[in-house]
């Protein structure tokens, strides 16, 4: 395993350490997971989240004109 030196704002480090502690993971593991995620894009579609599931199908029969009409009414 290699070491890496980073320059990060002290306040950001403090918040990240608190977050890592709450998650029960080391800051190093958290950074490693982030770097792994951005270094190799996911090969599969993103997993469904509750928000995505709740809005799926809402605009099934709507077209661009319907959307523009909705926005025009919303922002009058």
C-alpha positions, 0 to 999 in steps of 0.5 A: 500500500502506498502513502499519499500526501494531500493538502486539504483545508483544516476545517474540511479535514475536521468535518471529514474526520467526524463523518468518518467516525460516525460511519465507523470507517477510517478517513483513509478508507473513505478517501480510498473508496472515493478515489476507487469510485472516480478512477473506475466508472461504474459498468452497471446502471446506477441503482434505484434510489427511493426518490427515483422509484417514487417519480418513475412513470410520472411523465410516461405520456408527457412530451416536451410541449407538456413540460414547457406548458407546465413550466410556463404555468409554474413560473408565471 
